[in-house]
Amino acid sequence: MNLQSLHLDRVLWASADYSLSLGDLLLALLLVLGGGLLSHLVAAFVRQRLVHRLATSRHTRELAPRWIFFLLWTLFILAALRVLGIPLTLFNFLGGAIALGFGFGAQNLCSNLISGAIILVARPYKIGDIVEVDGQAGTVLAIGLRATEVLTYDGVNLLVPNSNFLANTIVNRTNYDRSLRGLVTISAAYDADSRLVDETLRAVAAAHPAVIQAPTPPWVLLDHFGDRGLDFKLFFWVDTTRNNVAATASDIRHAALAAFREKGIAIPYPQLDVHLPKAP
């Protein structure tokens, strides 16, 4: 069996300086489709056999196979273009607005891809980290080649281009560990024992299962003398691996209210004193 019997040498397109045969077209399609499948299999092999054994970070386990797939498939696509005899400089001749739009789109895409590679190596944030971007805080769910998916506390999924994380200031609340500091403010009447209030608040926080003792145990500050009473601030650290800071603070407020009632510590209420002048 030869190429002529399969008609693979049949010319599909011909011009003065370019010709495309059926065999070249089929080989290019095989490189693109088969290369994509092979790249996927290699990335899956790396994920299952190598990355999960060598890498302890979920960040590396998720992102490294994606980059392997992208780089391998890019090589297959370039090989397909070479088989078709299409030089990369051909794209320079795209005219007018199409070329301009393609150029801006490719620039943004390349910027995000390069940023994704930097994120893989530098690791300014990882999957599971709590970050603050564009004034919204949330948990990093996935880091893709082009964008990062962040789930906000309101349940909204944000797809943030990777270049935004490197170009703007990003707050990573859990970069080194999974602990976050919580704060509860509460007031007590002026006739309350301030030391008793301090001990009660610290005991309530320490009793909560989500509150941890490191980097510091719960502590209380008598913030200032308010218009209605003594204003206290209770600080505590929460392990956010399985706990939520806002929910923990709510639990502590309920427990503090019950403890205040048990120990006779009054919480001041807003009041307005009205003085009426005496009649002459």
C-alpha positions as a Markdown table, in Angstrom:
| # | Residue | x | y | z |
|---|---|---|---|---|
| 1 | Met | 0.0 | 0.0 | 0.0 |
| 2 | Asn | 1.4 | 3.4 | -1.0 |
| 3 | Leu | 0.4 | 7.0 | -0.6 |
| 4 | Gln | -1.2 | 7.1 | -4.1 |
| 5 | Ser | -3.6 | 4.2 | -3.3 |
| 6 | Leu | -4.7 | 6.1 | -0.1 |
| 7 | His | -4.8 | 9.4 | -2.0 |
| 8 | Leu | -2.8 | 11.0 | 0.8 |
| 9 | Asp | -0.7 | 12.9 | -1.8 |
| 10 | Arg | -3.8 | 14.5 | -3.2 |
| 11 | Val | -3.4 | 18.3 | -3.2 |
| 12 | Leu | -6.2 | 20.1 | -1.5 |
| 13 | Trp | -4.9 | 23.6 | -1.9 |
| 14 | Ala | -2.2 | 25.0 | -4.1 |
| 15 | Ser | -0.9 | 28.5 | -4.8 |
| 16 | Ala | 2.3 | 30.0 | -6.2 |
| 17 | Asp | 4.4 | 29.3 | -3.1 |
| 18 | Tyr | 2.2 | 27.0 | -1.0 |
| 19 | Ser | 0.5 | 23.6 | -1.3 |
| 20 | Leu | -1.5 | 21.5 | 1.1 |
| 21 | Ser | -1.9 | 17.7 | 0.6 |
| 22 | Leu | -4.4 | 15.4 | 2.3 |
| 23 | Gly | -1.7 | 13.5 | 4.0 |
| 24 | Asp | -0.3 | 16.7 | 5.6 |
| 25 | Leu | -3.7 | 17.7 | 6.8 |
| 26 | Leu | -4.4 | 14.4 | 8.3 |
| 27 | Leu | -1.0 | 14.3 | 10.0 |
| 28 | Ala | -1.6 | 17.8 | 11.4 |
| 29 | Leu | -5.0 | 16.8 | 12.8 |
| 30 | Leu | -3.4 | 13.7 | 14.3 |
| 31 | Leu | -0.8 | 15.8 | 16.0 |
| 32 | Val | -3.3 | 18.2 | 17.4 |
| 33 | Leu | -5.9 | 15.6 | 18.5 |
| 34 | Gly | -3.6 | 12.8 | 19.4 |
| 35 | Gly | -1.1 | 15.2 | 21.0 |
| 36 | Gly | -3.9 | 16.6 | 23.1 |
| 37 | Leu | -4.8 | 13.1 | 24.3 |
| 38 | Leu | -1.2 | 12.1 | 24.9 |
| 39 | Ser | -0.6 | 15.3 | 26.8 |
| 40 | His | -3.6 | 14.6 | 29.0 |
| 41 | Leu | -2.4 | 11.1 | 29.7 |
| 42 | Val | 1.1 | 12.3 | 30.6 |
| 43 | Ala | -0.3 | 15.0 | 32.9 |
| 44 | Ala | -2.6 | 12.4 | 34.6 |
| 45 | Phe | 0.4 | 10.0 | 35.0 |
| 46 | Val | 2.4 | 12.8 | 36.6 |
| 47 | Arg | -0.5 | 13.7 | 38.9 |
| 48 | Gln | -1.1 | 10.1 | 40.1 |
| 49 | Arg | 2.4 | 8.6 | 40.1 |
| 50 | Leu | 4.8 | 11.4 | 40.7 |
| 51 | Val | 3.3 | 14.6 | 42.1 |
| 52 | His | 1.1 | 12.9 | 44.7 |
| 53 | Arg | 4.2 | 11.0 | 46.0 |
| 54 | Leu | 6.8 | 13.8 | 45.9 |
| 55 | Ala | 4.7 | 16.9 | 46.5 |
| 56 | Thr | 3.0 | 17.5 | 49.8 |
| 57 | Ser | 1.4 | 20.7 | 48.7 |
| 58 | Arg | -2.1 | 20.7 | 47.1 |
| 59 | His | -1.0 | 23.8 | 45.3 |
| 60 | Thr | 1.7 | 21.9 | 43.4 |
| 61 | Arg | -0.4 | 18.8 | 42.9 |
| 62 | Glu | -3.1 | 20.8 | 41.1 |
| 63 | Leu | -1.1 | 23.2 | 39.1 |
| 64 | Ala | 2.0 | 21.2 | 37.9 |
| 65 | Pro | 0.0 | 18.7 | 35.8 |
| 66 | Arg | -1.9 | 21.5 | 34.2 |
| 67 | Trp | 1.3 | 23.2 | 33.1 |
| 68 | Ile | 2.7 | 19.9 | 31.8 |
| 69 | Phe | -0.4 | 19.4 | 29.7 |
| 70 | Phe | -0.3 | 23.0 | 28.3 |
| 71 | Leu | 3.4 | 22.9 | 27.4 |
| 72 | Leu | 3.2 | 19.4 | 25.8 |
| 73 | Trp | 0.1 | 20.3 | 23.8 |
| 74 | Thr | 1.7 | 23.6 | 22.7 |
| 75 | Leu | 4.6 | 21.6 | 21.2 |
| 76 | Phe | 2.3 | 19.3 | 19.3 |
| 77 | Ile | 0.4 | 22.3 | 17.9 |
| 78 | Leu | 3.6 | 23.9 | 16.8 |
| 79 | Ala | 4.6 | 20.7 | 15.1 |
| 80 | Ala | 1.2 | 20.6 | 13.3 |
| 81 | Leu | 1.8 | 24.1 | 12.0 |
| 82 | Arg | 5.2 | 23.0 | 10.8 |
| 83 | Val | 3.7 | 20.0 | 9.0 |
| 84 | Leu | 1.1 | 22.2 | 7.3 |
| 85 | Gly | 3.9 | 24.5 | 6.3 |
| 86 | Ile | 2.4 | 27.5 | 8.0 |
| 87 | Pro | 5.1 | 29.9 | 9.4 |
| 88 | Leu | 4.3 | 31.7 | 12.6 |
| 89 | Thr | 5.1 | 34.9 | 10.8 |
| 90 | Leu | 1.9 | 34.4 | 8.8 |
| 91 | Phe | -0.1 | 35.8 | 11.7 |
| 92 | Asn | 1.8 | 39.1 | 11.2 |
| 93 | Phe | -0.2 | 39.6 | 8.0 |
| 94 | Leu | -3.6 | 39.5 | 9.5 |
| 95 | Gly | -5.1 | 42.8 | 8.7 |
| 96 | Gly | -6.8 | 45.7 | 10.3 |
| 97 | Ala | -9.0 | 45.4 | 13.4 |
| 98 | Ile | -8.7 | 41.5 | 13.5 |
| 99 | Ala | -4.9 | 41.7 | 13.9 |
| 100 | Leu | -5.2 | 44.4 | 16.5 |
| 101 | Gly | -7.9 | 42.5 | 18.5 |
| 102 | Phe | -5.9 | 39.3 | 18.2 |
| 103 | Gly | -2.8 | 41.1 | 19.4 |
| 104 | Phe | -4.4 | 42.5 | 22.5 |
| 105 | Gly | -6.1 | 39.2 | 23.3 |
| 106 | Ala | -2.9 | 37.3 | 22.9 |
| 107 | Gln | -1.1 | 39.8 | 25.0 |
| 108 | Asn | -3.6 | 39.4 | 27.9 |
| 109 | Leu | -3.5 | 35.6 | 27.5 |
| 110 | Cys | 0.3 | 35.5 | 27.6 |
| 111 | Ser | 0.4 | 37.8 | 30.6 |
| 112 | Asn | -2.0 | 35.6 | 32.5 |
| 113 | Leu | -0.1 | 32.4 | 31.5 |
| 114 | Ile | 3.2 | 33.8 | 32.6 |
| 115 | Ser | 1.6 | 35.0 | 35.8 |
| 116 | Gly | 0.3 | 31.5 | 36.4 |
| 117 | Ala | 3.8 | 30.1 | 36.0 |
| 118 | Ile | 5.2 | 32.7 | 38.5 |
| 119 | Ile | 2.4 | 31.7 | 40.9 |
| 120 | Leu | 3.4 | 28.0 | 40.6 |
| 121 | Val | 7.0 | 28.8 | 41.4 |
| 122 | Ala | 6.8 | 31.7 | 43.9 |
| 123 | Arg | 3.5 | 30.5 | 45.5 |
| 124 | Pro | 2.3 | 33.9 | 46.8 |
| 125 | Tyr | -1.0 | 32.0 | 47.6 |
| 126 | Lys | -2.1 | 28.4 | 47.5 |
| 127 | Ile | -5.4 | 26.5 | 47.1 |
| 128 | Gly | -7.3 | 26.8 | 50.3 |
| 129 | Asp | -5.7 | 30.1 | 51.3 |
| 130 | Ile | -8.0 | 33.0 | 52.4 |
| 131 | Val | -7.2 | 36.0 | 50.3 |
| 132 | Glu | -8.6 | 39.5 | 49.9 |
| 133 | Val | -8.9 | 40.8 | 46.3 |
| 134 | Asp | -10.7 | 43.9 | 45.0 |
| 135 | Gly | -12.0 | 44.5 | 48.5 |
| 136 | Gln | -13.6 | 41.0 | 48.8 |
| 137 | Ala | -12.3 | 38.2 | 50.9 |
| 138 | Gly | -12.7 | 34.5 | 50.0 |
| 139 | Thr | -11.1 | 31.1 | 49.8 |
| 140 | Val | -8.9 | 30.1 | 46.8 |
| 141 | Leu | -10.7 | 27.1 | 45.2 |
| 142 | Ala | -8.6 | 26.5 | 42.1 |
| 143 | Ile | -5.6 | 28.0 | 40.3 |
| 144 | Gly | -5.8 | 27.6 | 36.5 |
| 145 | Leu | -3.4 | 28.5 | 33.7 |
| 146 | Arg | -5.3 | 31.8 | 33.0 |
| 147 | Ala | -7.3 | 32.6 | 36.1 |
| 148 | Thr | -7.8 | 31.8 | 39.8 |
| 149 | Glu | -11.2 | 30.9 | 41.2 |
| 150 | Val | -12.0 | 32.5 | 44.6 |
| 151 | Leu | -15.2 | 31.7 | 46.6 |
| 152 | Thr | -16.3 | 34.7 | 48.7 |
| 153 | Tyr | -18.0 | 34.6 | 52.0 |
| 154 | Asp | -21.2 | 35.5 | 50.2 |
| 155 | Gly | -21.0 | 32.3 | 48.1 |
| 156 | Val | -20.0 | 34.1 | 45.0 |
| 157 | Asn | -17.4 | 32.6 | 42.7 |
| 158 | Leu | -14.8 | 35.1 | 41.4 |
| 159 | Leu | -12.6 | 34.3 | 38.4 |
| 160 | Val | -9.7 | 36.6 | 38.8 |
| 161 | Pro | -7.0 | 36.8 | 36.0 |
| 162 | Asn | -3.7 | 35.6 | 37.3 |
| 163 | Ser | -2.0 | 38.8 | 36.2 |
| 164 | Asn | -4.2 | 40.8 | 38.6 |
| 165 | Phe | -2.7 | 38.9 | 41.6 |
| 166 | Leu | 0.8 | 40.1 | 40.6 |
| 167 | Ala | -0.1 | 43.6 | 39.4 |
| 168 | Asn | -2.2 | 44.5 | 42.5 |
| 169 | Thr | -1.8 | 44.3 | 46.2 |
| 170 | Ile | -3.3 | 41.0 | 47.4 |
| 171 | Val | -3.8 | 40.3 | 51.1 |
| 172 | Asn | -3.2 | 36.6 | 52.0 |
| 173 | Arg | -4.5 | 36.0 | 55.5 |
| 174 | Thr | -3.4 | 32.4 | 55.7 |
| 175 | Asn | -0.1 | 32.3 | 53.8 |
| 176 | Tyr | 2.0 | 30.6 | 56.5 |
| 177 | Asp | -0.6 | 28.8 | 58.6 |
| 178 | Arg | -4.4 | 28.3 | 58.8 |
| 179 | Ser | -5.0 | 30.5 | 61.8 |
| 180 | Leu | -6.9 | 33.8 | 61.7 |
| 181 | Arg | -7.5 | 36.3 | 64.5 |
| 182 | Gly | -11.1 | 37.0 | 65.6 |
| 183 | Leu | -12.4 | 39.9 | 67.5 |
| 184 | Val | -15.5 | 40.4 | 69.7 |
| 185 | Thr | -16.4 | 43.8 | 71.2 |
| 186 | Ile | -18.6 | 43.9 | 74.2 |
| 187 | Ser | -19.6 | 46.5 | 76.9 |
| 188 | Ala | -20.1 | 46.2 | 80.6 |
| 189 | Ala | -21.7 | 48.5 | 83.1 |
| 190 | Tyr | -19.5 | 51.0 | 85.0 |
| 191 | Asp | -20.3 | 49.3 | 88.3 |
| 192 | Ala | -19.0 | 45.9 | 87.0 |
| 193 | Asp | -15.7 | 44.4 | 88.2 |
| 194 | Ser | -13.4 | 45.0 | 85.2 |
| 195 | Arg | -11.1 | 42.1 | 86.2 |
| 196 | Leu | -14.0 | 39.7 | 86.4 |
| 197 | Val | -15.2 | 40.8 | 83.0 |
| 198 | Asp | -11.7 | 40.1 | 81.7 |
| 199 | Glu | -11.5 | 36.7 | 83.2 |
| 200 | Thr | -15.0 | 35.8 | 82.0 |
| 201 | Leu | -14.3 | 36.7 | 78.4 |
| 202 | Arg | -11.0 | 34.8 | 78.3 |
| 203 | Ala | -12.6 | 31.7 | 79.8 |
| 204 | Val | -15.5 | 31.8 | 77.4 |
| 205 | Ala | -13.2 | 32.1 | 74.4 |
| 206 | Ala | -10.8 | 29.4 | 75.6 |
| 207 | Ala | -13.7 | 27.0 | 76.1 |
| 208 | His | -14.7 | 27.1 | 72.4 |
| 209 | Pro | -13.4 | 24.1 | 70.4 |
| 210 | Ala | -12.4 | 26.3 | 67.4 |
| 211 | Val | -10.2 | 28.6 | 69.4 |
| 212 | Ile | -6.5 | 27.7 | 69.5 |
| 213 | Gln | -3.8 | 28.7 | 72.0 |
| 214 | Ala | -1.2 | 29.5 | 69.4 |
| 215 | Pro | 0.2 | 31.9 | 68.4 |
| 216 | Thr | -1.3 | 33.4 | 71.7 |
| 217 | Pro | -4.1 | 32.4 | 74.0 |
| 218 | Pro | -7.3 | 34.6 | 74.0 |
| 219 | Trp | -6.7 | 38.0 | 75.5 |
| 220 | Val | -8.8 | 41.0 | 76.5 |
| 221 | Leu | -8.3 | 44.7 | 76.3 |
| 222 | Leu | -10.2 | 47.4 | 78.2 |
| 223 | Asp | -10.5 | 49.5 | 75.1 |
| 224 | His | -11.9 | 52.8 | 76.5 |
| 225 | Phe | -14.5 | 54.3 | 78.8 |
| 226 | Gly | -17.6 | 54.6 | 76.6 |
| 227 | Asp | -20.6 | 56.8 | 76.9 |
| 228 | Arg | -22.7 | 53.8 | 78.2 |
| 229 | Gly | -20.1 | 51.7 | 80.0 |
| 230 | Leu | -16.7 | 49.9 | 79.8 |
| 231 | Asp | -15.8 | 48.8 | 76.3 |
| 232 | Phe | -13.8 | 45.6 | 76.0 |
| 233 | Lys | -12.2 | 43.8 | 73.1 |
| 234 | Leu | -11.7 | 40.1 | 73.1 |
| 235 | Phe | -9.1 | 38.7 | 70.7 |
| 236 | Phe | -8.7 | 35.0 | 69.8 |
| 237 | Trp | -7.2 | 32.8 | 67.2 |
| 238 | Val | -9.2 | 30.3 | 65.1 |
| 239 | Asp | -8.0 | 27.3 | 63.1 |
| 240 | Thr | -9.7 | 28.0 | 59.8 |
| 241 | Thr | -9.1 | 24.5 | 58.4 |
| 242 | Arg | -12.5 | 23.4 | 59.6 |
| 243 | Asn | -13.9 | 26.5 | 61.3 |
| 244 | Asn | -15.2 | 29.9 | 60.4 |
| 245 | Val | -14.1 | 33.0 | 62.2 |
| 246 | Ala | -17.5 | 34.7 | 61.9 |
| 247 | Ala | -19.4 | 31.7 | 63.2 |
| 248 | Thr | -16.9 | 31.3 | 66.1 |
| 249 | Ala | -17.3 | 34.9 | 67.1 |
| 250 | Ser | -21.1 | 34.5 | 67.1 |
| 251 | Asp | -20.8 | 31.5 | 69.4 |
| 252 | Ile | -18.6 | 33.4 | 71.7 |
| 253 | Arg | -21.1 | 36.3 | 71.9 |
| 254 | His | -23.8 | 33.9 | 72.9 |
| 255 | Ala | -21.6 | 32.2 | 75.5 |
| 256 | Ala | -20.4 | 35.6 | 76.9 |
| 257 | Leu | -24.0 | 36.8 | 77.3 |
| 258 | Ala | -24.9 | 33.7 | 79.2 |
| 259 | Ala | -21.8 | 34.0 | 81.4 |
| 260 | Phe | -22.5 | 37.7 | 82.1 |
| 261 | Arg | -26.0 | 36.9 | 83.3 |
| 262 | Glu | -24.8 | 34.0 | 85.5 |
| 263 | Lys | -22.2 | 36.3 | 87.2 |
| 264 | Gly | -24.4 | 39.3 | 87.5 |
| 265 | Ile | -22.4 | 41.4 | 85.0 |
| 266 | Ala | -24.8 | 44.0 | 83.5 |
| 267 | Ile | -24.6 | 45.1 | 79.9 |
| 268 | Pro | -25.5 | 48.8 | 79.5 |
| 269 | Tyr | -28.3 | 49.9 | 77.2 |
| 270 | Pro | -28.6 | 53.2 | 75.4 |
| 271 | Gln | -30.2 | 55.7 | 77.6 |
| 272 | Leu | -31.1 | 59.4 | 77.4 |
| 273 | Asp | -31.3 | 61.6 | 80.5 |
| 274 | Val | -33.8 | 64.4 | 80.2 |
| 275 | His | -33.6 | 67.3 | 82.7 |
| 276 | Leu | -36.7 | 69.5 | 82.9 |
| 277 | Pro | -36.3 | 72.9 | 84.4 |
| 278 | Lys | -38.3 | 73.6 | 87.6 |
| 279 | Ala | -41.2 | 75.9 | 87.3 |
| 280 | Pro | -40.6 | 79.4 | 88.8 |
